[in-house]
Amino acid sequence: MHWPPVGSTTPCAATHLLSLFAPDFYDNVSGRGLDILDVVAQWYDTSFADRSAELHEVLSSEDRVMVWYTFRGRRIGNGFPRLHGRRIEGRPVAWDQVHIFRVRRVGCRALGRA
């Protein structure tokens, strides 16, 4: 598993991140379950170096959480499907991302505690 948050230095960050998702997580874009997180992590690993993320806002309502951030990196490969066949020039890239998650409350759990 190689899915810790950008810049994470804690060895159990991936475990904590995945613990936030329900086992029946469904990604509407890919039509896949939790395995899509590993796939996307591989795309990032093979496509971008010097990665960082700037968090702009996290909003929530009764059953939704929206996360808005800007991703930055230097392009080193064509791991992302939409990059296949494009010339690799090592240039810096940046783009905003918005992710919306539907949530259900099953209790509270503090990250960083065993």
N, CA and C atoms as a LAMMPS dump frame, in Angstrom:
ITEM: TIMESTEP
0
ITEM: NUMBER OF ATOMS
342
ITEM: BOX BOUNDS ff ff ff
-5.0000000000000000e+02 5.0000000000000000e+02
-5.0000000000000000e+02 5.0000000000000000e+02
-5.0000000000000000e+02 5.0000000000000000e+02
ITEM: ATOMS id mol type element x y z
1 1 1 N 0.854 -1.185 0
2 1 2 C 0 0 0
3 1 3 C 0.886 1.229 0
4 2 1 N 0.668 2.133 -0.917
5 2 2 C 1.444 3.369 -0.983
6 2 3 C 0.497 4.544 -1.132
7 3 1 N -0.337 4.751 -0.143
8 3 2 C -1.325 5.809 -0.256
9 3 3 C -1.3 6.756 0.937
10 4 1 N -0.158 7.087 1.514
11 4 2 C -0.191 8.089 2.582
12 4 3 C -0.474 9.461 1.991
13 5 1 N -1.016 10.375 2.773
14 5 2 C -1.232 11.732 2.294
15 5 3 C 0.09 12.345 1.821
16 6 1 N -0.012 13.27 0.896
17 6 2 C 1.176 13.916 0.342
18 6 3 C 2.008 14.492 1.477
19 7 1 N 3.295 14.188 1.477
20 7 2 C 4.201 14.716 2.486
21 7 3 C 4.163 13.985 3.815
22 8 1 N 3.393 12.922 3.924
23 8 2 C 3.293 12.199 5.186
24 8 3 C 4.605 11.495 5.504
25 9 1 N 4.972 11.501 6.765
26 9 2 C 6.18 10.797 7.176
27 9 3 C 5.868 9.678 8.151
28 10 1 N 4.607 9.474 8.469
29 10 2 C 4.253 8.433 9.423
30 10 3 C 3.991 7.133 8.679
31 11 1 N 4.561 6.021 9.147
32 11 2 C 4.408 4.755 8.437
33 11 3 C 2.983 4.238 8.419
34 12 1 N 2.15 4.674 9.339
35 12 2 C 0.788 4.137 9.37
36 12 3 C -0.221 5.106 8.769
37 13 1 N 0.238 6.125 8.043
38 13 2 C -0.682 7.1 7.45
39 13 3 C -1.638 6.439 6.469
40 14 1 N -1.145 5.471 5.681
41 14 2 C -2.012 4.797 4.716
42 14 3 C -3.12 4.049 5.429
43 15 1 N -2.793 3.388 6.526
44 15 2 C -3.8 2.665 7.298
45 15 3 C -4.846 3.619 7.823
46 16 1 N -4.425 4.76 8.34
47 16 2 C -5.381 5.738 8.845
48 16 3 C -6.27 6.272 7.742
49 17 1 N -5.69 6.572 6.589
50 17 2 C -6.49 7.093 5.484
51 17 3 C -7.538 6.074 5.066
52 18 1 N -7.129 4.842 4.843
53 18 2 C -8.078 3.823 4.411
54 18 3 C -9.121 3.523 5.471
55 19 1 N -8.793 3.724 6.746
56 19 2 C -9.768 3.458 7.805
57 19 3 C -10.922 4.456 7.765
58 20 1 N -10.756 5.55 7.049
59 20 2 C -11.833 6.533 6.925
60 20 3 C -12.89 6.113 5.91
61 21 1 N -12.569 5.143 5.071
62 21 2 C -13.486 4.701 4.028
63 21 3 C -14.188 3.421 4.447
64 22 1 N -15.478 3.332 4.141
65 22 2 C -16.243 2.119 4.429
66 22 3 C -15.802 1.005 3.481
67 23 1 N -15.901 -0.246 3.93
68 23 2 C -15.52 -1.371 3.061
69 23 3 C -16.31 -1.4 1.749
70 24 1 N -17.526 -0.837 1.758
71 24 2 C -18.347 -0.834 0.547
72 24 3 C -18.218 0.484 -0.238
73 25 1 N -17.111 1.211 -0.024
74 25 2 C -16.837 2.445 -0.76
75 25 3 C -17.004 2.196 -2.256
76 26 1 N -17.619 3.156 -2.942
77 26 2 C -17.822 3.058 -4.386
78 26 3 C -17.432 4.38 -5.018
79 27 1 N -16.542 4.321 -6.007
80 27 2 C -16.107 5.501 -6.732
81 27 3 C -16.96 5.64 -7.99
82 28 1 N -17.761 6.707 -8.05
83 28 2 C -18.668 6.897 -9.176
84 28 3 C -17.948 7.164 -10.494
85 29 1 N -16.738 7.689 -10.451
86 29 2 C -16.009 7.992 -11.683
87 29 3 C -15.505 6.708 -12.338
88 30 1 N -14.868 5.846 -11.561
89 30 2 C -14.272 4.627 -12.123
90 30 3 C -15.207 3.428 -12.091
91 31 1 N -16.2 3.479 -11.204
92 31 2 C -17.072 2.324 -11.031
93 31 3 C -16.431 1.218 -10.214
94 32 1 N -15.399 1.577 -9.442
95 32 2 C -14.652 0.593 -8.66
96 32 3 C -14.787 0.869 -7.175
97 33 1 N -14.298 -0.071 -6.383
98 33 2 C -14.314 0.058 -4.935
99 33 3 C -13.001 0.623 -4.417
100 34 1 N -12.649 0.238 -3.186
101 34 2 C -11.445 0.76 -2.539
102 34 3 C -10.161 0.525 -3.329
103 35 1 N -10.135 -0.492 -4.169
104 35 2 C -8.918 -0.767 -4.942
105 35 3 C -8.523 0.401 -5.844
106 36 1 N -9.458 1.277 -6.176
107 36 2 C -9.125 2.42 -7.037
108 36 3 C -8.119 3.342 -6.352
109 37 1 N -8.09 3.363 -5.023
110 37 2 C -7.131 4.213 -4.322
111 37 3 C -5.699 3.763 -4.606
112 38 1 N -5.46 2.457 -4.641
113 38 2 C -4.131 1.94 -4.985
114 38 3 C -3.791 2.226 -6.445
115 39 1 N -4.765 2.092 -7.326
116 39 2 C -4.545 2.357 -8.75
117 39 3 C -4.139 3.811 -8.955
118 40 1 N -4.889 4.725 -8.357
119 40 2 C -4.585 6.152 -8.508
120 40 3 C -3.234 6.489 -7.88
121 41 1 N -2.915 5.869 -6.743
122 41 2 C -1.606 6.095 -6.121
123 41 3 C -0.487 5.682 -7.072
124 42 1 N -0.651 4.571 -7.775
125 42 2 C 0.352 4.138 -8.756
126 42 3 C 0.446 5.131 -9.905
127 43 1 N -0.692 5.663 -10.344
128 43 2 C -0.674 6.669 -11.414
129 43 3 C 0.15 7.876 -10.975
130 44 1 N -0.093 8.346 -9.744
131 44 2 C 0.681 9.49 -9.231
132 44 3 C 2.167 9.143 -9.153
133 45 1 N 2.493 7.969 -8.618
134 45 2 C 3.898 7.571 -8.453
135 45 3 C 4.64 7.536 -9.788
136 46 1 N 3.979 7.085 -10.837
137 46 2 C 4.646 6.946 -12.134
138 46 3 C 4.52 8.191 -13.009
139 47 1 N 3.741 9.171 -12.575
140 47 2 C 3.51 10.362 -13.401
141 47 3 C 4.144 11.635 -12.865
142 48 1 N 4.28 11.744 -11.529
143 48 2 C 4.684 13.027 -10.947
144 48 3 C 5.715 12.856 -9.832
145 49 1 N 6.704 13.727 -9.84
146 49 2 C 7.679 13.823 -8.751
147 49 3 C 7.431 15.141 -8.028
148 50 1 N 8.062 15.307 -6.886
149 50 2 C 7.964 16.57 -6.126
150 50 3 C 6.512 16.966 -5.877
151 51 1 N 5.71 15.994 -5.467
152 51 2 C 4.267 16.231 -5.287
153 51 3 C 3.973 16.988 -4
154 52 1 N 2.947 17.831 -4.091
155 52 2 C 2.447 18.522 -2.901
156 52 3 C 0.978 18.844 -3.13
157 53 1 N 0.306 19.165 -2.045
158 53 2 C -1.104 19.549 -2.132
159 53 3 C -1.346 20.72 -1.193
160 54 1 N -2.092 21.675 -1.683
161 54 2 C -2.488 22.825 -0.866
162 54 3 C -3.986 22.711 -0.607
163 55 1 N -4.345 22.483 0.626
164 55 2 C -5.748 22.344 1.007
165 55 3 C -6.384 23.721 1.103
166 56 1 N -7.476 23.921 0.372
167 56 2 C -8.173 25.203 0.378
168 56 3 C -9.385 25.191 1.314
169 57 1 N -10.142 24.111 1.254
170 57 2 C -11.37 24.101 2.05
171 57 3 C -11.911 22.685 2.187
172 58 1 N -12.492 22.436 3.343
173 58 2 C -13.254 21.21 3.587
174 58 3 C -14.598 21.659 4.125
175 59 1 N -15.657 21.266 3.441
176 59 2 C -17.013 21.621 3.85
177 59 3 C -17.792 20.343 4.109
178 60 1 N -18.73 20.416 5.035
179 60 2 C -19.544 19.231 5.29
180 60 3 C -20.981 19.63 5.549
181 61 1 N -21.858 18.689 5.277
182 61 2 C -23.265 18.809 5.611
183 61 3 C -23.643 17.517 6.32
184 62 1 N -24.897 17.255 6.446
185 62 2 C -25.349 16.076 7.177
186 62 3 C -24.736 14.784 6.632
187 63 1 N -24.693 14.639 5.295
188 63 2 C -24.184 13.386 4.742
189 63 3 C -23.181 13.576 3.603
190 64 1 N -22.581 14.761 3.509
191 64 2 C -21.61 15.031 2.451
192 64 3 C -20.373 15.739 3.016
193 65 1 N -19.222 15.432 2.427
194 65 2 C -17.983 16.146 2.719
195 65 3 C -17.372 16.525 1.378
196 66 1 N -17.026 17.799 1.227
197 66 2 C -16.374 18.272 0.02
198 66 3 C -14.968 18.731 0.371
199 67 1 N -13.98 18.255 -0.399
200 67 2 C -12.584 18.618 -0.18
201 67 3 C -12.087 19.309 -1.45
202 68 1 N -11.571 20.534 -1.293
203 68 2 C -11.039 21.306 -2.426
204 68 3 C -9.566 21.573 -2.154
205 69 1 N -8.714 21.164 -3.085
206 69 2 C -7.281 21.394 -2.932
207 69 3 C -6.633 21.567 -4.301
208 70 1 N -5.4 22.064 -4.289
209 70 2 C -4.607 22.185 -5.508
210 70 3 C -3.459 21.196 -5.427
211 71 1 N -3.334 20.372 -6.447
212 71 2 C -2.231 19.424 -6.567
213 71 3 C -1.114 20.083 -7.368
214 72 1 N 0.111 19.839 -6.945
215 72 2 C 1.282 20.324 -7.681
216 72 3 C 2.311 19.199 -7.769
217 73 1 N 3.035 19.172 -8.875
218 73 2 C 4.083 18.189 -9.054
219 73 3 C 4.876 18.51 -10.308
220 74 1 N 5.842 17.666 -10.576
221 74 2 C 6.641 17.78 -11.797
222 74 3 C 6.416 16.501 -12.587
223 75 1 N 6.006 16.653 -13.83
224 75 2 C 5.631 15.492 -14.639
225 75 3 C 6.849 14.709 -15.076
226 76 1 N 6.84 13.401 -14.74
227 76 2 C 7.965 12.524 -15.058
228 76 3 C 7.539 11.273 -15.824
229 77 1 N 6.238 11.126 -16.078
230 77 2 C 5.78 9.918 -16.752
231 77 3 C 4.345 10.027 -17.219
232 78 1 N 3.855 8.922 -17.784
233 78 2 C 2.504 8.876 -18.352
234 78 3 C 1.618 7.855 -17.656
235 79 1 N 1.72 7.759 -16.33
236 79 2 C 0.923 6.787 -15.594
237 79 3 C -0.571 7.034 -15.666
238 80 1 N -0.994 8.286 -15.653
239 80 2 C -2.418 8.601 -15.745
240 80 3 C -2.904 8.279 -17.158
241 81 1 N -4.037 7.613 -17.29
242 81 2 C -4.528 7.234 -18.621
243 81 3 C -4.629 8.406 -19.606
244 82 1 N -5.026 9.568 -19.153
245 82 2 C -5.168 10.716 -20.069
246 82 3 C -3.819 11.292 -20.508
247 83 1 N -2.729 10.813 -19.916
248 83 2 C -1.401 11.285 -20.302
249 83 3 C -0.726 10.365 -21.32
250 84 1 N -1.28 9.19 -21.58
251 84 2 C -0.658 8.225 -22.49
252 84 3 C -0.374 8.875 -23.842
253 85 1 N 0.834 8.676 -24.31
254 85 2 C 1.206 9.174 -25.621
255 85 3 C 1.673 10.622 -25.656
256 86 1 N 1.598 11.318 -24.541
257 86 2 C 2.043 12.72 -24.514
258 86 3 C 3.524 12.796 -24.183
259 87 1 N 4.176 13.793 -24.74
260 87 2 C 5.606 13.982 -24.502
261 87 3 C 5.854 14.341 -23.034
262 88 1 N 6.879 13.739 -22.444
263 88 2 C 7.255 13.994 -21.051
264 88 3 C 8.383 15.012 -21.057
265 89 1 N 8.127 16.177 -20.467
266 89 2 C 9.11 17.251 -20.484
267 89 3 C 9.603 17.648 -19.104
268 90 1 N 9.083 17.016 -18.047
269 90 2 C 9.548 17.329 -16.697
270 90 3 C 9.091 18.676 -16.177
271 91 1 N 8.085 19.232 -16.78
272 91 2 C 7.596 20.558 -16.371
273 91 3 C 6.72 20.476 -15.124
274 92 1 N 6.685 21.567 -14.361
275 92 2 C 5.769 21.627 -13.223
276 92 3 C 4.313 21.673 -13.712
277 93 1 N 3.447 21.054 -12.948
278 93 2 C 2.017 21.075 -13.24
279 93 3 C 1.268 21.428 -11.963
280 94 1 N 0.071 21.944 -12.125
281 94 2 C -0.808 22.239 -10.983
282 94 3 C -2.244 22.201 -11.477
283 95 1 N -3.13 21.652 -10.648
284 95 2 C -4.548 21.721 -10.961
285 95 3 C -5.36 21.585 -9.683
286 96 1 N -6.502 22.241 -9.721
287 96 2 C -7.441 22.158 -8.6
288 96 3 C -8.223 20.861 -8.703
289 97 1 N -8.545 20.301 -7.546
290 97 2 C -9.386 19.119 -7.481
291 97 3 C -10.464 19.347 -6.433
292 98 1 N -11.647 18.863 -6.724
293 98 2 C -12.747 18.869 -5.767
294 98 3 C -13.274 17.445 -5.688
295 99 1 N -13.325 16.913 -4.488
296 99 2 C -13.864 15.574 -4.261
297 99 3 C -15.039 15.709 -3.309
298 100 1 N -16.118 15.031 -3.645
299 100 2 C -17.314 15.049 -2.802
300 100 3 C -17.584 13.614 -2.356
301 101 1 N -17.664 13.439 -1.062
302 101 2 C -17.902 12.124 -0.481
303 101 3 C -19.244 12.122 0.235
304 102 1 N -20.012 11.067 0.047
305 102 2 C -21.21 10.866 0.853
306 102 3 C -20.78 10.06 2.061
307 103 1 N -21.208 10.461 3.219
308 103 2 C -20.782 9.811 4.45
309 103 3 C -21.987 9.348 5.254
310 104 1 N -21.725 8.387 6.099
311 104 2 C -22.738 7.987 7.072
312 104 3 C -22.053 7.908 8.413
313 105 1 N -22.695 8.402 9.387
314 105 2 C -22.109 8.476 10.727
315 105 3 C -22.271 7.128 11.42
316 106 1 N -21.118 6.568 11.809
317 106 2 C -21.134 5.295 12.519
318 106 3 C -20.378 5.4 13.834
319 107 1 N -20.075 6.611 14.229
320 107 2 C -19.311 6.834 15.438
321 107 3 C -18.101 7.693 15.131
322 108 1 N -17.446 8.141 16.154
323 108 2 C -16.281 9.005 15.972
324 108 3 C -15.027 8.231 16.339
325 109 1 N -13.955 8.532 15.608
326 109 2 C -12.692 7.87 15.898
327 109 3 C -11.601 8.916 15.706
328 110 1 N -10.704 8.992 16.644
329 110 2 C -9.618 9.974 16.576
330 110 3 C -8.438 9.364 15.853
331 111 1 N -7.93 10.067 14.844
332 111 2 C -6.752 9.594 14.127
333 111 3 C -5.526 9.748 15.003
334 112 1 N -4.578 8.875 14.842
335 112 2 C -3.34 8.96 15.583
336 112 3 C -3.357 8.222 16.914
337 113 1 N -4.477 7.641 17.245
338 113 2 C -4.577 6.859 18.481
339 113 3 C -4.789 5.402 18.157
340 114 1 N -4.232 4.554 18.953
341 114 2 C -4.372 3.101 18.712
342 114 3 C -5.738 2.618 19.159
